[in-house]
Amino acid sequence: MSAGSSLRIIRFSTFELNLQTGELRQQGQKLKLQEQSFLVLAALLERPGEVVTREELRSKLWPVDTFVDFDHSLNAAIKRLRDALGESADRPIFIETLARRGYRFIAPVVQDGAPQVEASSPKAAVRPSPVDTVQVAKPRAAGGKKLWKIAVPAALLIIALLGILTWLARPLPPARVLNTNQITHDGVPKQEVILTDGSRLYFIETNGARAFLAQASVIGGDTSVIATPFPNIGLMDISPDHSQLLARNLVGTDLEAQFWTLPLAGGSARPLPDLIGHSGVWSRDGRQFAFAKGPDIYLANADGTSSRKLITVSDSAYWIRFSPDGSRLRFTLANQGDSPSIWEVRVDGTDLHPALKGLNGPASECCGVWSADGRYYLFVRSVSGRRFIRNVSGHRDDVWAQRDSRDFPHRFSSPFQLTTGPMSFGPPVLALDGTRLFAEGVLRRGELVRYDRRSQRFTPFLAGISAGELDFSRDGRWVAYVKYPERTLWRSRIDGTERQQLTDAPVAAFLPRWSPDGIQIAYVDLQSGQPWKIFLISAQDGTAQELVGGKDAVADPNWSPDGKRICFGRSPYSAASTKKIDVIDLSSKQISTIPGSDDLYSPRWSPDGQYLAALSADSKKLMRYDFKTQKWTEWIDEPGAIGFPTWSHDGRYLYYDNTSTENPAFLRAKVGRTRPELLIDLRDMHRYGKYGWAWSGLAPDDSALLVRDVSTDEIYSLEVELP
């Protein structure tokens, strides 16, 4: 579409491009855009979803006889355009770069102002010629007049019906965000679930891995904590009459937990009888209850009785929601080997299929909700494709919407984006009047700190960089770490000099480990769309090779002291993975299983090679394997989740943190003793990471290293227009 076309206005996301005036506006506000950047944008919008080559752009921007540094000038025009749209080349939202070829516009586009086709006059189509009039006999002429009286009203009726159908089937303008207001201001990290009864918001705040219930007014103000009998609570749903909350009592890293109801007007928490799972929701009419346990989805009465299995899915279903009419369920399918996606099934267990169509590019979608009238379905999308249910990987999420009316004439639209960066938004919940949505907004950043036992204070380590998961070379001169929130792997000298980035997107690095000779680093790649894999990478040039893959989510690589073997486990959060601990011989690539390691994970080889420490599947027990006797013994039993065990450098102690309790702490256990020693009280520390991923470790002098959360993490109200 050229500037001289009759199509004058193009809309995408919250932007509007006027081809006649050359103006770009965002939510009505005019943005500054230079002519070359405007021409590039117009050229890309001519052919959304298609590749526009660099040569084609050159011919549009500069005449043939113009002498210019084409590559530099085009790159500069593209950069200015990206700046105006609020995106970057490594995380494109609108413009995708195809190396050495050109560019492609990847966001949904709405074109306004299309000329209407003028209908021909029905009277002209049936008017008889003069010759016909002369030659027709009178009786025939009378019949012609009768036909005329029938044909004209019929034609007018057809035209009217076509007009009505055209009007009904016209593309509606997309939903859009009109205004954004911050609701909470307490600076406390929050989880994604937000519920509302119309006047209050209910949500979970966190301290490390410990989660507690909080509330705030829908118009903003102070946040207050709601007391519950659970040291670590998971929030699921609010009843249709807004009288009670649905919650879970979370213990350790167990995926499944007991469902409870919490009365909002006072009273005791009550368990739903014999119901255990990881996701649950009431139907809007208050008659049914749907929940997921393992790979199965169940339906029950609202009080939890008479449950029956509805369907079995490939892994784990989260964020289950009933359609407004109660006939369907939509849920997020968290396949370990694929990006999270949204699926739909009827309540009789039939017609299981992906729910969203018309989305392009690698991405993940999750956590959707219908508007009260069922006309819109809103959900979260991560274009990088790196969203994880348990918030492991760095990503930026946006709220998307899809018109989902099933009434005549079936106006289903392609999904379109409601929010744009730099803030990442969590799953939305609509206000009862449908004019606003509430969502968690996050700008992630951590601060690496070290605990000084003499002063009993935390001080910045490595200049307080936003990073964690540190591991030090055996000689103590080098450190490897994962930078947050990008999850890129870096290495540097212990003083921070000679820094080098070893990985880049789409790799999402996790728990790097130096080889004893300091030449290689083992790490886990959490890259979405693939099962977790273990790689070896050169500490000098960043050359990586896959070491262990497969369908299981492998994790926690640890070197043997002689550097000839690596032990590893599986993710405790994947229902599809078999929990066990294996050892791979690096010369033969043969893999063997540690005897008796079923339902154990997170292995840690002791510095002298005599022991292997590991955690139980629920993270509450610390186990120790003796390679001489080839037997496991229970070492420590904690009330909460044990996290990130780390051997002291002399092998006499194992350090760890204890979360999911009322008294989170950093502790150490001495070999041969079953009672741990408390080192640091962590109740008042806001740690970076959620759902058990708040890292802890040791510096070369065995002092504690943690990551303090300095993110912006609040709840926002977004005023929306849903045409």
N, C-alpha and C positions, 0 to 999 in steps of 0.2 A: 504494500500500500504506500503510495507516494504522498508527498505533502500536498499535492494538487488534487488528491482523490476527494470524493464526496464524503468519505469516512474521516471525520475530523478529530474525534476523541477516542483514546485507547486507555482502558483502566486495567491495572494489575495490582494485586495486594491493596495497599492503602494509597497507591499513586495514581495520578491521572495525567496523561500526556496529551496536550492540545497541539495537533500537527499544523493547524492554521496559524496559531500565534507563536508556536515554538516554546510554549511554557510547560514546565513540569511542576505539578503540585502534589503535596502529600497532605491529605485530610484538609484540603482547602488552602494550605499555606504554600506560597510560591517558593520554589527552590532555585538557587542559582545554578545554571547549566550553560556551559560554553557551547558555541555553535557546533564544533566538531563532535563533542559528546552527544549533543542532541541528534545530529545526523546518524551517529552510530546506533543510538537507541531506536530511532525511527526505522533504520534498516533492519535491525533485529526483530522489531515488532511487526514488520511486514510478513515475516515468516517464522512465527513462534514454533519452537520445537525442531526447526531445521537449522542446518549448519550454514552460516554466512561466512564465506572465505575471506581471508585478509585481502586478497586481490579485489574482491567485490567491494569491500569497504574502501579500499584505496580509490577505486573508480568513482565512488559516491562522494568522497571527501575532497579529492584533489584532481583537477583537470590533468590531462595527459602531459601537457607541456609544463606542469609545475614541478620545480626542483625542490625536494624536501627529503629530510631523513625520515622516510616513511615508517620504518619499524619503530623508531623512538617516538614519533609523533602519534602514531596509532596507539602504542602502549600507554602514552600519557593520557590520551583521550579516554581510553578504557578505564584507566585508574581514576580519573576525575569522575567518570560516570559511576563507577563502583562506590566512590566516596559519597556521591549524592544519594545513592540508593541504600547506603548503610551496610554494604557487604564487603567481603574480601575475596581474593582469588582462590585462597585455599579452602574457603567455606562458602561457595557460591549459593545464593538464594535465587537470583534472577538470571545471571549471565554465566554460562559454563564455558570455560576455555578448553579448546581442543588443540593440543600442542602442534605447532607448525601448520595448522589447518585454518582455524578461524574461531568463531564463537557461536553459541546457540543460546536463545532465550528459553529458559526452562520453567518459568512460573506460568500459572494460568492467566489468560488474557481475555478481557471483555472489550469488544468494539462497539461503540455507540454511533448513532447518526446514520445508519445504513438507509439508502433511499428506498422508499416504498415503490413497489411495482404498480403502475397505474392500470386498473382493470379496464378492459374495453367495454364500450357501452352496449348493454344488451339490446337496446332499441335499434342501434345500427346493425346488429347481427341478424335481426329478423325482418327489417324493412323490405317490402317487395319492390322490385324494379318497375318502372313505368310500363315496360313491355309486358310483364306478368299481369299488371292490372288490366290492361286492355284485353288480353287473351283469356282471362278467367271468367267463366259464366257466373251469373248472379248467385245461384245456389252455392257454388264453390266459394264465392266471396264471403257469403254469410258464414260458412264454416271457418274461413280464414280469420274473420273477426273474432269468432269464438275461441280459436286457438291462440290468437293474440292476447285475449283477456286472461288465458291460463298461463301462457309462457312468461309474460312480463312479471306477474307476482312470484312465479316459481323462480325465475332468474334472480329477482331481488332477494328472495328468501335464501337462495344458495349463496349469494354474495354476502348477506348478513351473517349466515352461519360460518362461512369461510373467514369473515372478519373476526367473529367471536373466537373461533379456533386459533386464528393467528395471534390474537391478543392473549389468549390463555397460554399458548405455547411459546410466547416471546421469552427470550432470555432475561431473567430478572437481574437487577443489579446485585452484586455480591454483598454479603454481610460485611460490616466494617466496624472498627473500633472508633468511637467518637471522642472518648476522653479516658484518662487513666488517673486513678487516685490511690495513694498508699494508705492501707488500712492499719497495719501494725507497725510499731516503731521500737520494738524491744531488743532487736539485735540478736535474738536467739534463733539458732538453726531450726528449720521446720521440715516435716515430712510432707509428702505430696497430697495426702488425702485432706480435703476440706469439705465440711458439711454445713448446712444452714437450715434453721427453722423459720427463717424470714427476718428475725430481728438479731440473731446471734450467729456467729461463725464458730464452729468447733473444729479443732485441728490438733496435730501432734507436734510438740517441740522436743528437741533432742539435746542431750549432753553426751557427746561421744556416741556410743551405741545405746544409751539409755533413753527411753522415750516416755513422755508423760503428756496427759491431756490438758489442753488449754482452750480458752474462749476469748472472743472479742466481739464488740458490736459491729454490725455490718456498715456503720457509718464511720468507724474508726474509734480510737481511744485506747485506754489501757488494756493490756492483756492480763488475764488472771488464770491461775492454774486450778483445775478441777481435781479434787482428790479422788483417787480410785484405789481399789485393793491390790492393784497390779504394779509391781516395780518396773515393768516394761510392757507398755500397752500398744496394741495395733488397732487402728480405727478403720471400720469397714463401711458403715451405712447409718442412716437415720430413718426411723420408722415413718411410714406415710402420715401418721397423725402427729409426728414431731414430739412424741412423748419419751422416746428412749433411743439410745445409741446402740449400735452393734459393734462389739469390740472383741479382740483376742488377747489372751494372756501369753505373751511371747517369752519363751525360755530358750536361752542359748541360740543355736543356729538351726533349731528344729523348724522345718518348713510348715508342719502341721501343728495347730494349737486349738484349744477349746474355744468355742464361740460363747460369748456372754452378752447379756443385755444390761445396759446402764440407764436407769430411770433419770430423766433430767429434772423432774420435780422433787427429787429426794427419794430415798429408799435404797435397798441393798441390791448389789449386782447379782444377777441370776444366770446360771449357765443354761444354754439350750441343751436339752437332754441328749447325751450321747452323740453330739455333733462336734466333729473335729475336722478342720480343714485349713486352707490358707487364703481363701477368698470367699466372701458371702454377701448376699444382698436380698432385700425384700422386694416383692413386686409392688407396683404403685397402688394397686387396690388393697394391699395389705393381706392378701390371702395366701400367697406362696412365698417360699424361701428357696433361693438357688445358692449352691455352694460348690467349691472345688476341693477335692482331696486327691493328692497324687495326680495322675493323668485323667481322672474321672470328674465329670460334672453331674451333680445330683439336684433333684427337685424334692421339696418337702413342704409340709404345711408351714404357715407363718411361725408357729411355735416350735418348729423343728421336728415334729412327729411325722411318721409315715414317709420317710425319705425313700427315694428310689433313684437308681442310676439312670441318667439321661443319655450320656454319651461318653466315650473314651477318646481323648485327643492324643496327639503325639508326644507332648511333654507336660507342661503345666499351664493351666488357664488362670489368668488374673483379671481383676477389674471387671467382673461380671456385672452386666446391667440389663434389666428388663426393658423392652420397648414400651412406650406409653400404653399400648393396647394389651400388653401382656402376652402377645403371641410369639415373641422372639426373644432370644438372648444374644447379646454381643459381648465379646470378651477378648482380652489380649492373650495371644498364644506366644509364650516365651520359649520358642525352640532354641536349644543350645547351639545348634548348627546353623541358625538363621537369625535374621533380624526379627525383633518382635513385630507382630502384625495383628490386625483386628479381624476377627472371624464372627460369623453369625450362624445360629442354628435355631430351628423352631422348637417350641417347648414340648413337642412330641418326639424330639430327637432326630427329625428328618431335616434334609436340605442344609447340611453343613457346607459352608463356602466362605471364601474371603469376602469381607463386607465392603471394602473400598475399591473403587475403580477410577481410572483416569489420573493416577499418580505416576510421575516419571522420576527416574534417577534412583541411585541407591539411598535408601532411607529406612527408618523404622517408625512405626506408628503404634500408639498405645492409648489406653486410658480414656475412652470416649464416653460421652453422655448425650442423651437426647434432650432437646428442649421439651417443655411440658406439653406443647401441642404436637410434638413429633415432626415438625416441619424441618428441623435442623438437627444435625448430628455434629457435635464438636469433639475434637480429639487433639492429642499432642503428636507432633511429628518432628523427628530429628533428621534433617536432610543429610547430615554426615553419616547416618546409619549406625551410630555408635551409642544409642541409648540402651541402658540395661535396667532391668526391673529393680535391681538393688543398687543402682546409682554408682557403679564401679567406675565407669569410664567418663572422661571429660567429654562434654557435648554441649550444644546449645539447642534447646527445644523451643518450638513455637506452637501456638494454638492455631489449628486449622478448622474449617467448617465445611460441611457438605449439606446442600439442600436435600431433604430425605422424605419428601411428601409422596405418599402412595395413592393419593386420590387422583382422579382424572384431571388432567391428561398425563399423569406420571412424570412430573417434572423433576428428574434426577439430574443434578449438575455435577460437574467435576469438582473435586475438593479445591478450596482456595485458602490462602494464608491470611490469618487475621492479625498476627503480631509479627514484628520484625525486631532484630537485635538492637543493641548488644545484650539485653537482658534475656535470660532463659526463663520461660514460663512453664509451670507444671500443669497437671491435669485441671481442667476448668470445672467449676460448678456454677450453674445458672441461678441467679436470684429468683425468688418465687414469681415475681412479676415479669421475668424474662427480659428486662431492660439492661441488666448488668450480669457480668460473670466475675467470679472470684477465682484467683489462681495465685500460687506461690511464684514470686519473681526472684531470681537468683543471679548475682554476679559472683562467680566463685573465685576465691583466693585463699590460700593457706599461708601460714608463717612457720617455718621450721625453727624449733626451739630446743635448747638443751637444758636439763635440770642440774643445777649446781647444789649438791647435797650440803655444802657448808652454809651457803646463804639461804638455802631452801627456796630458791627462786628460779624461774625460767628466763633464759637469756637467748637472744637470736643466735642461731648456728648457721654458718655459711651465709652470713649477712641476712638471715631470715628469709631466704628465698621461698617461693611458693612451690615446695617439693617435698617428697617423702620417699619411703621405701629404700632408704640408704643401705648400701653395702660397701665395705671397705676392703681394699686389697690386703693381702696377708702382710705385706711390708708396711702398711699404714700410710702409704704415700698418696694413694688414689682413692677416689670415692665415686661410686655409680649411684644415680638417683633417678627418680621419675618426677618430671615437672608437672605440676597441677595448674589448670585443669586439663591441659592438652594431652597428658599421659605420653609424652615423648621421653625417650631414654637419653640421659646425658652422662658424661664422665668428666672429672676434673681432678686437679691436684687437691690435696686436703685443705689448702688455703684458698681454694676457689679459682686459682689461675689455670690456664691451659684448658679451658672448658671446650668441650666438643659435643655436639648433638649427634647421636648415633642412629636414631630412628625418626621417622616422620609419618604423618597420616598416610594411609588409614591405620597404621599399626598403633595399638593401644597397649603400651608396655606395663608390666606388673611384676613386682618382686624380683629385681635383678640380683644375680649372685656372681661374684668374681670367681674365676678359676684359681686354684692355689698358686699357679705360676704367673698369674696376673696378665695373661695373654687374651683370654676370652671372658665373656660375660654371658651367663645363662639367664633367660627371662621368659616370661609368659606373655603371649600375645592374645589380648582379649578382643581382637578385631571382630566386629559384628559381621554376621553372615557366615562365620566359620566356627567350628568348635575351638575351644581354647587349645593353643598349641605351645610347645616349648621350643625356643630357638637358642642357638649359640651365635654370638656376634663378636667380631674382632673389636677389641678395645682401642685399636689404632685407626682402622679405616672404615669401620662400620659394616663390613661384609658379614651378612647373616645367612645361616643355614638352618633349616628345620631339623630338630632333633627327635621330637616325639609329637605325633598327631593322632588322627583317628577320630572316632565318633564321640569318645568320652571327653569331658572337660578336664584336661590334665592341668596341674598347677603345682606350685611350691617346689621348683627344682633346687636341690641341695647337693653340693659336691662332696665326695668322700675326701678325707684329708690328703690322700695321695694323688687326687685329681684324675683317677682312672675310671671312676664311676659317678653316676648322678642318680639320686633317689628322687621320686616325685609321687604326688598323690592326685586326688581328684577334687573338684569343687564340691563343697558341702551343700550348695544351693541348687544343684541340678538333680531333679528327680530321675533323669535318664541315666546318670552316671553310676557305675558300680564303684563303691567306696573301697579302695584298697591301696597299698603302697607298693610300688615297683622300683626296681633298680635296673638301670641300663648300663651295660659295659661299653665304654666309648670306643674301644678298639674293635670289638666284634659286633657291636650294635645289638647284642642279645639282651632281652628283657626278662627278668625273673621277679617273682613276687615274694615279699617278705612274709614268712609263715605267720599265720594268725593275725594278719593286718586288716581283715575284713571290718568294714565300718569305721576305719580310721583314716585320717587325712592330716595334712600339714606336717610332713616329716622334717626333722632337723637332726643332722649328723653332728655328734659331739666332736670337738676339736681333736681328741685322741683316737677317734674312730671306734671306740668301744661300744657306745650307745647310739640309739636312734630314738629321739623323742617324737611323739605324735599326739594328736587330739582325737577324742571320740567324735562321732558324727554330730552330736548335739553340742560340741565344744565345751562341755562341762568337766570332762576328765582329761588329765594329762597322763599319758602312758609312756613307759620307757622299755625299749627292747635292748637286750644284752646280746651282742653278736657271739659271745663265747658260749652262753647257755642256750641261745636261740629261743628265749622265752620273753614274753611281755609281762610287766608288772604294773599295777596301778600306782601312780606316783602321787598325784594331787586330784582332789575332788572339790570343785568350786560350785557355789550356788548360781553363779552367772556364767557368761560365755568367756572362755579363755581366748585371748587374742594374740597373735604374732609372737609365738615363743622364740626366744633368742638365747643361744648359749653364751656364757661369759667366755672371754678369750682364754682363760685357763681351764675351762671345762668343769669347774666346780659347781657352777650355778646355772639355772635356766631362768631367764627373766621373761615376764609376760604381763599383759594387762588383763584386768577382770572387768568386764562390762555387763550390761543388762541387769544391773543390781542397783539397790539404793545407795550403795557405797562403792562406786567405781574406783579402782586403784591400780597402781603399778607395783608389782610384787616380784620376788624371786624365790626359787625353791632350791635348796641345797641337795646335791646328790646324796642319797641315803636317808634323807629326812622327808617326812610326809606333811609337815606343817610349814606353809610358806611364810616369808618375812615381808611385811608391809613396808614399802619404800616411799611411795608418793600417794597422797590422797587426791583423786582427780574429780571430786564432786563439783568443784567450782570452775573447772576448765572446759571451755567449749572447744571440742576437737574437730578438726577437718575430716569430713567423711561421715557417711550415714550407714545404717543397717549393718554394723559390724565391720565396716571398712576403714575405721579410724586407726591409722597405722601407728605403731610404736617400735622402737629399736634401740640399739646401743651405739654410742660413740666408741672410738678406739680405747678410751680409758674406762669403758663400761658404765659411763653415765647415761642416763635415759635421754632418748631423743623422741620427740612427739611433734605433731603438726597442729598448731593452734588455728582455729577457724576465724578468719577475718573477712569472710564473705559478706556481701549484702544479701540477706535472706529474709524477705518479708512477704506479707500477703497484700495483693493489690486488687482494687475494684476497677473493672474495665467496662465502661458504658458502651453497649453495642447496639447496632441497628440491624435487625434481622428482617429484610423485606419479605 
